[in-house]
Amino acid sequence: MTWEDEFKKNITTVEDLAEFVDISRAEKTRIQRIIDRHPMSVTRYYASLIDWNDPEDPLKKMTIPSEGELDIAGIYDQSGEQQSTKLPGLQHKYTRTVLLLTTNMCTTYCRYCFRKRLVGRPTDETIHRLGDAVIYISAHPEVNNVLLSGGDPLCLPTRTLRRFLEKLSEIDHLDFIRIGTKVPVTMPQRITEDGELYELLKETSVRKKRLYVSTQFNHPNEITPAARRSINRLHRAGIVTNNQTVLLRGVNDNPETMSKLQRELTGMGIVPYYVFQCRPVKRVKKLFQIPLARGFEILEKSRSLLDGYSKRYRYVMSHRDGKIAVAGVDKEYFYFRFHQARNPKNDGKFFKMKFDPDAAWLDDLRPA
């Protein structure tokens, strides 16, 4: 069975879900209300990792619709992506990086997704004409890398992904290409069993432009033998892998879970890169966000349990003004630093805001 065949068997309906867990009529109605707004899709592989008898199972919380999604506090485009869009599907927020929204599809739809507004839904935000994107990037020599995102680029047919990689590889001033994907977590067989994809990635990364893959493992239960094999195959193709974890209420919001995750990632050869503060997105904010002060405490305790390689991650917010690292907290202030800024003049700048134990986002805080 090919990965495409497996993809077609995803859990997408309430009836599919009832194969795994008993659902009352009232629950079916509530879940259907959510699915009508934000579709459900879970690979059979990922579903096999869930303990369906545990109401607090972290993988279930991340992928199965729940009543908390009916809360519409927050906004859909918190990071100002519309403001950064230069062409349909092309964002240029940071000087050196162009982001391409290659698709609105993922192998599994995460319930905390910050692009909840478009993933799995009809949208005009994904790229329409690759040629126009190539012209834009070619005309901006300050850009040294492109991030293929979505959705998940590895949901695309290999022949389509080849077009992206071949066209981008021809741009001289690009140093490397990044692929943001959760496929190693949710459908590792896409990587381990597709020889054509492996050859494409190897050919590109070794002979043309260096490829970097950013994964998103959020919990140690996602690190399986199959996931390890997919990462090893990426490494054999000459690809450097980083991980971007999201700090999520009820999933990984304790030092023991977080430190175990980062330690096992490092053992797989994955570089811990970011731990993101969950964004205040509609149908996500109330369900998954935790206060910044609590997040900082969790991650500092986690660091104390780790070696130097395993604690290389930064705790950041992907704010409309830039990627802002949470540098410190005391009883009076939060201390922040622009890791990357929309306005280049702010790159590296430190600033502080008044302490608020309940604040979960920069916009919740008052200036110092």
C-alpha positions as a printed Julia matrix, in Angstrom:
368×3 Matrix{Float64}:
   0.0    0.0     0.0
   1.38   3.42   -0.98
   1.38   6.42    1.31
  -1.31   7.97   -0.9
  -3.54   4.94   -0.3
  -2.9    5.19    3.43
  -3.67   8.91    3.33
  -7.08   8.18    1.81
  -7.9    6.0     4.84
  -7.49   8.89    7.31
  -9.99   9.37   10.12
 -12.06  12.3     8.88
 -15.64  11.73   10.09
 -17.46  11.12   13.35
 -18.27   7.65   12.04
 -14.56   6.95   11.5
 -13.84   8.15   15.03
 -16.5    5.83   16.47
 -14.32   2.89   15.35
 -11.86   3.8    18.1
 -13.93   5.23   20.94
 -17.53   5.21   22.16
 -19.2    8.53   21.38
 -22.63   9.55   22.65
 -25.16  11.11   20.31
 -24.68  14.5    22.0
 -20.89  14.23   21.62
 -21.27  13.34   17.95
 -23.32  16.49   17.43
 -20.74  18.67   19.19
 -17.83  17.14   17.3
 -19.65  17.53   14.01
 -20.15  21.24   14.74
 -16.39  21.6    15.11
 -15.54  19.48   12.07
 -17.9   21.58    9.95
 -15.77  24.62   10.84
 -12.32  23.03   11.11
 -12.0   19.6     9.48
 -10.61  16.55   11.26
  -8.0   14.33    9.66
  -5.83  11.82   11.52
  -3.65   9.12   10.0
  -4.32   5.55   11.09
  -0.67   5.35   12.13
  -0.99   8.3    14.51
  -4.32   7.01   15.85
  -2.54   3.77   16.78
  -0.33   5.75   19.19
  -3.29   7.13   21.15
  -4.48   5.5    24.38
  -8.21   5.74   23.66
  -9.07   4.71   27.23
  -7.22   7.69   28.69
  -9.29  10.9    28.56
  -6.09  12.88   29.16
  -4.02  11.23   26.44
  -1.78  14.02   25.06
  -1.83  12.8    21.46
  -5.61  12.63   21.5
  -5.78  16.2    22.78
  -3.63  17.39   19.9
  -5.59  15.71   17.11
  -9.19  14.9    18.11
 -11.77  17.73   18.17
 -12.99  18.71   21.61
 -15.63  21.04   23.03
 -12.97  23.59   23.95
 -12.67  24.48   20.26
 -16.08  26.1    20.39
 -14.5   29.02   22.31
 -13.79  31.77   19.77
 -11.57  34.0    21.93
  -8.55  35.22   19.97
  -7.95  35.98   16.3
  -7.11  33.7    13.38
  -4.15  35.6    11.92
  -2.32  36.5    15.11
   1.14  36.68   13.53
   0.2   39.2    10.84
   0.69  36.82    7.93
  -1.69  38.78    5.72
   0.45  41.85    6.35
   3.54  39.94    5.13
   1.91  38.51    1.99
   3.45  39.88   -1.21
   1.86  37.41   -3.66
  -0.76  34.7    -3.14
   1.07  32.05   -1.12
   4.27  34.09   -0.67
   5.14  35.82    2.6
   8.19  38.02    3.15
   8.24  39.0     6.82
  11.95  38.73    7.57
  14.65  40.19    5.34
  16.53  36.96    4.63
  13.61  34.53    4.41
  10.69  34.01    2.04
   7.93  31.63    3.1
   5.84  29.75    0.51
   2.47  28.28    1.49
   2.62  25.27   -0.81
  -0.67  23.59    0.17
  -3.58  23.76    2.6
  -3.35  20.0     3.33
  -1.64  18.08    6.15
  -1.43  14.37    6.88
  -3.02  15.15   10.26
  -4.82  18.33   11.31
  -3.54  19.52   14.68
  -6.24  21.09   16.82
  -3.82  23.79   18.04
  -2.74  24.83   14.52
  -1.97  28.52   14.18
  -3.11  28.39   10.53
  -6.47  26.97   11.56
  -8.06  29.56    9.29
  -6.84  27.77    6.14
  -5.64  24.21    6.81
  -8.05  21.7     5.31
 -10.38  24.46    4.13
 -10.93  26.23    0.8
  -8.46  29.11    0.63
  -6.79  31.52   -1.75
  -3.76  31.88    0.56
  -1.69  29.06   -0.95
   0.67  29.6    -3.86
  -1.0   29.81   -7.27
   1.9   30.38   -9.66
   5.36  29.11   -8.76
   6.86  31.12  -11.62
   5.74  34.4   -10.05
   7.29  33.36   -6.73
  10.6   32.53   -8.44
  10.59  35.95  -10.14
   9.95  37.67   -6.79
  12.71  35.77   -4.98
  15.15  36.29   -7.86
  14.51  40.04   -7.68
  15.37  40.12   -3.94
  19.06  39.18   -3.57
  18.89  39.88    0.18
  16.84  36.65    0.52
  19.18  33.75    1.26
  16.67  31.01    2.13
  13.13  29.86    1.36
  10.83  28.0     3.73
   8.33  25.6     2.15
   5.36  25.44    4.48
   1.6   25.08    4.36
  -0.15  22.83    5.27
   2.56  20.26    4.85
   4.74  20.27    1.71
   5.29  16.51    1.99
   1.56  16.02    1.37
   2.27  17.12   -2.19
   2.95  14.5    -4.86
   6.69  13.99   -5.26
   6.55  15.33   -8.83
   5.06  18.61   -7.52
   7.65  18.89   -4.78
  10.32  18.3    -7.42
   9.1   21.38   -9.34
   9.49  23.54   -6.22
  12.96  22.23   -5.4
  14.27  22.39   -8.98
  13.07  25.94   -9.58
  14.33  27.23   -6.24
  17.68  25.48   -6.64
  18.31  27.55   -9.76
  18.33  30.81   -7.77
  22.01  31.56   -7.16
  21.67  33.77   -4.1
  19.78  31.14   -2.07
  22.08  29.36    0.36
  19.58  26.72    1.46
  15.94  25.62    1.37
  13.84  24.68    4.39
  10.89  22.29    4.54
   8.48  22.52    7.45
   6.81  19.13    7.89
   5.15  16.98   10.51
   5.23  13.88    8.3
   7.96  12.16   10.41
   5.53  12.45   13.35
   2.21  11.6    11.7
   3.05   9.49    8.6
   6.71   8.4     8.67
   6.14   5.87    5.87
   5.88   8.79    3.44
   9.64   9.14    3.96
  10.72   5.56    4.66
   8.8    3.86    1.83
   8.94   6.38   -1.02
  12.18   5.82   -2.9
  11.45   8.59   -5.4
  11.1   11.15   -2.58
  14.36   9.94   -0.99
  16.28  10.32   -4.26
  14.82  13.79   -4.83
  15.79  14.99   -1.36
  19.27  13.47   -1.59
  19.9   14.85   -5.07
  18.82  18.34   -3.99
  20.61  18.52   -0.65
  23.89  16.93   -1.75
  24.26  18.34   -5.27
  22.17  21.51   -5.48
  20.97  23.4    -2.4
  21.35  22.23    1.16
  17.99  21.16    2.61
  16.93  21.68    6.21
  13.82  20.0     7.62
  11.94  21.46   10.58
   9.88  18.81   12.35
   7.38  19.22   15.17
   7.53  16.54   17.85
   5.57  17.77   20.87
   5.5   14.7    23.13
   7.79  11.71   23.76
   4.95   9.33   22.81
   5.36  10.52   19.21
   8.93   9.22   19.08
   8.46   5.69   17.78
  10.71   3.24   15.89
   8.95   4.28   12.67
   9.56   7.98   13.41
  13.23   7.24   14.13
  13.59   5.41   10.83
  12.14   8.37    8.94
  14.58  10.78   10.59
  17.51   8.45    9.9
  16.49   8.33    6.24
  16.42  12.13    6.07
  19.91  12.21    7.56
  21.14   9.68    5.0
  19.8   12.03    2.32
  22.12  14.76    3.63
  19.4   16.75    5.38
  19.84  18.62    8.66
  16.79  18.29   10.95
  15.59  20.76   13.57
  12.57  20.55   15.86
  10.05  23.23   16.75
   7.93  22.23   19.75
   4.76  24.06   20.77
   4.17  24.44   24.51
   0.64  23.1    25.04
  -1.61  22.89   28.07
  -2.21  19.3    29.1
   0.3   17.94   26.59
   3.86  18.92   27.48
   3.47  21.63   30.13
   5.7   20.03   32.74
   9.5   19.89   33.02
   9.74  16.09   33.02
   7.85  15.64   29.76
   9.61  18.53   28.06
  13.09  17.43   29.12
  12.45  13.83   28.06
  11.26  15.07   24.67
  14.28  17.29   24.05
  16.69  14.6    25.24
  15.22  11.95   22.94
  15.17  14.35   19.99
  18.86  15.05   20.49
  19.53  11.33   20.67
  17.9   11.0    17.24
  20.19  13.65   15.8
  17.49  16.35   15.72
  18.57  19.83   16.86
  16.19  21.41   19.43
  15.45  24.75   17.8
  12.38  26.55   19.19
   9.79  25.99   21.86
   6.91  28.18   20.76
   4.44  29.84   23.07
   1.05  28.69   21.8
  -0.53  31.52   19.82
  -3.84  33.11   20.87
  -5.74  31.78   17.87
  -9.52  31.39   17.82
 -10.62  27.94   18.99
  -7.06  27.37   20.31
  -6.29  30.09   22.86
  -8.48  28.94   25.77
  -7.8   25.27   25.11
  -4.02  25.14   24.8
  -2.36  28.37   25.98
  -0.61  28.66   29.34
   0.7   31.87   31.0
   4.14  33.07   29.94
   5.44  33.05   33.52
   4.43  29.42   33.92
   5.93  28.56   30.53
   9.25  30.18   31.43
   9.32  28.29   34.75
   8.62  24.96   33.02
  11.35  25.47   30.44
  13.95  26.65   32.94
  13.31  23.57   35.11
  13.46  21.45   31.98
  16.85  22.94   31.09
  18.19  22.0    34.53
  17.48  18.36   33.66
  19.3   18.48   30.32
  22.81  18.46   28.9
  24.14  21.34   26.84
  23.16  19.93   23.44
  19.6   19.11   24.51
  18.81  22.58   25.85
  19.71  24.59   22.77
  16.08  25.55   22.15
  14.78  29.12   22.51
  11.43  29.92   24.13
   9.81  32.31   21.65
   6.59  33.95   20.57
   5.93  34.25   16.85
   4.38  37.7    17.16
   3.28  40.01   14.33
   6.36  42.16   15.14
   8.74  39.2    14.94
  10.07  36.14   16.75
  10.47  37.35   20.3
  12.49  35.29   22.77
  11.41  35.2    26.4
  14.77  36.01   27.97
  13.88  36.3    31.64
  11.22  36.85   34.31
  11.26  38.32   37.78
   8.59  39.64   40.13
   8.58  43.03   38.38
   9.26  42.44   34.69
   9.35  40.14   31.73
  12.54  40.52   29.67
  12.36  39.94   25.92
  14.7   39.96   22.95
  13.92  40.14   19.24
  15.4   36.97   17.78
  14.08  38.13   14.41
  12.14  41.32   13.73
   9.79  42.47   11.02
  11.57  45.82   11.29
  15.3   45.03   10.88
  16.16  47.93   13.22
  14.76  45.84   16.08
  16.87  42.73   15.41
  18.57  41.7    18.65
  16.88  44.46   20.65
  16.1   43.79   24.33
  13.04  45.25   26.04
  10.97  44.63   29.14
   7.3   44.66   30.1
   5.55  44.76   33.47
   5.09  41.37   35.11
   1.64  39.8    34.96
   1.29  36.19   36.15
  -1.75  35.59   33.96
  -0.43  37.09   30.71
  -0.08  34.53   27.92
   1.01  36.82   25.05
   2.96  40.03   24.55
  -0.24  41.96   23.85
  -1.5   41.04   27.34
   1.35  42.99   28.98
   1.83  46.67   29.82
   5.05  48.54   28.94
   7.62  48.86   31.72
